[in-house]
Amino acid sequence: MQQLHDTKGSIRDIQHAAKLVALKQLLLDCGIGVTTAGSGDLGSEPVVSQHRVLLFCQMKSMLDIVEKDLLKGHMPSVTYLRLDGSTPAGSRHSIVHRFNN
Protein backbone atom coordinates (compact mmCIF):
# COMPACT_ATOMS: atom_id res chain seq x y z
CA MET A 1 0.00 0.00 0.00
CA GLN A 2 2.87 2.34 0.74
CA GLN A 3 4.17 1.85 -2.79
CA LEU A 4 0.74 2.81 -4.18
CA HIS A 5 0.73 5.89 -1.99
CA ASP A 6 4.26 6.86 -3.03
CA THR A 7 3.48 6.57 -6.74
CA LYS A 8 0.04 8.17 -6.32
CA GLY A 9 -1.42 4.98 -7.80
CA SER A 10 -4.77 3.39 -7.20
CA ILE A 11 -5.60 -0.13 -6.11
CA ARG A 12 -8.23 -0.09 -8.89
CA ASP A 13 -5.61 0.50 -11.61
CA ILE A 14 -5.79 -2.39 -14.08
CA GLN A 15 -1.99 -2.70 -13.97
CA HIS A 16 -2.50 -4.57 -10.68
CA ALA A 17 -4.76 -7.15 -12.34
CA ALA A 18 -2.86 -9.20 -14.91
CA LYS A 19 -6.04 -10.66 -16.39
CA LEU A 20 -7.47 -7.21 -17.10
CA VAL A 21 -4.21 -6.18 -18.74
CA ALA A 22 -4.34 -9.36 -20.84
CA LEU A 23 -7.98 -8.69 -21.78
CA LYS A 24 -7.11 -5.15 -22.84
CA GLN A 25 -4.23 -6.43 -24.97
CA LEU A 26 -6.44 -9.10 -26.55
CA LEU A 27 -9.06 -6.50 -27.44
CA LEU A 28 -6.41 -4.20 -28.92
CA ASP A 29 -4.88 -7.08 -30.89
CA CYS A 30 -8.33 -7.73 -32.40
CA GLY A 31 -8.65 -4.06 -33.34
CA ILE A 32 -11.22 -3.31 -30.62
CA GLY A 33 -10.54 0.01 -28.92
CA VAL A 34 -7.76 0.95 -31.33
CA THR A 35 -7.59 4.62 -32.27
CA THR A 36 -5.85 6.42 -35.11
CA ALA A 37 -2.95 7.01 -32.73
CA GLY A 38 -2.96 3.26 -32.04
CA SER A 39 -2.88 3.45 -28.27
CA GLY A 40 -6.46 4.00 -27.16
CA ASP A 41 -5.82 7.63 -26.19
CA LEU A 42 -8.78 9.87 -25.43
CA GLY A 43 -7.93 12.51 -28.04
CA SER A 44 -7.73 10.15 -31.01
CA GLU A 45 -10.39 9.04 -33.46
CA PRO A 46 -11.64 5.47 -32.95
CA VAL A 47 -11.02 2.95 -35.71
CA VAL A 48 -14.11 1.01 -36.82
CA SER A 49 -13.63 -2.69 -36.13
CA GLN A 50 -15.79 -5.49 -37.45
CA HIS A 51 -14.88 -7.70 -34.49
CA ARG A 52 -17.19 -8.36 -31.58
CA VAL A 53 -16.52 -9.94 -28.21
CA LEU A 54 -18.80 -11.90 -25.95
CA LEU A 55 -17.46 -11.85 -22.40
CA PHE A 56 -18.72 -14.31 -19.79
CA CYS A 57 -18.12 -13.85 -16.07
CA GLN A 58 -19.22 -15.99 -13.14
CA MET A 59 -19.89 -12.98 -10.99
CA LYS A 60 -21.69 -9.74 -11.84
CA SER A 61 -19.12 -7.82 -9.79
CA MET A 62 -16.42 -8.85 -12.28
CA LEU A 63 -18.48 -7.38 -15.12
CA ASP A 64 -18.72 -4.19 -13.04
CA ILE A 65 -14.91 -4.09 -12.79
CA VAL A 66 -14.41 -4.74 -16.51
CA GLU A 67 -16.96 -2.06 -17.38
CA LYS A 68 -15.74 0.63 -14.98
CA ASP A 69 -12.00 0.07 -14.77
CA LEU A 70 -11.19 -1.26 -18.24
CA LEU A 71 -13.80 -0.10 -20.74
CA LYS A 72 -14.74 3.27 -19.27
CA GLY A 73 -11.33 3.95 -17.74
CA HIS A 74 -8.93 2.82 -20.47
CA MET A 75 -10.98 2.16 -23.61
CA PRO A 76 -13.75 4.79 -23.74
CA SER A 77 -14.07 4.51 -27.53
CA VAL A 78 -15.33 0.92 -27.23
CA THR A 79 -19.09 0.57 -27.51
CA TYR A 80 -20.59 -2.34 -25.63
CA LEU A 81 -23.83 -3.92 -24.58
CA ARG A 82 -24.33 -5.50 -21.20
CA LEU A 83 -26.65 -8.37 -20.37
CA ASP A 84 -26.56 -9.76 -16.84
CA GLY A 85 -28.96 -10.96 -14.17
CA SER A 86 -30.14 -7.43 -13.46
CA THR A 87 -31.20 -6.81 -17.08
CA PRO A 88 -35.01 -6.78 -17.27
CA ALA A 89 -36.38 -9.84 -19.07
CA GLY A 90 -38.22 -7.63 -21.56
CA SER A 91 -34.97 -5.94 -22.65
CA ARG A 92 -32.87 -9.07 -23.14
CA HIS A 93 -34.12 -10.01 -26.60
CA SER A 94 -33.48 -6.48 -27.85
CA ILE A 95 -29.91 -6.53 -26.51
CA VAL A 96 -29.20 -9.92 -28.09
CA HIS A 97 -30.67 -8.73 -31.41
CA ARG A 98 -28.53 -5.55 -31.38
CA PHE A 99 -25.40 -7.59 -30.64
CA ASN A 100 -26.09 -10.07 -33.45
CA ASN A 101 -26.81 -7.36 -36.03
RACORFEN-V220227 format. One record per run of one state. SS is the DSSP state (A for helix, B for strand, O for the rest). FROM is the first residue (numbers start at 1). TO is the last residue. If there is no record, write none. Layout:
# RACORFEN-V220227
SS_FROM_TO, SS_FROM_TO
This chain:
# RACORFEN-V220227
O_1_1, A_2_6, O_7_13, A_14_16, O_17_17, A_18_29, O_30_34, B_35_35, O_36_45, B_46_46, O_47_59, A_60_74, O_75_88, A_89_100, O_101_101
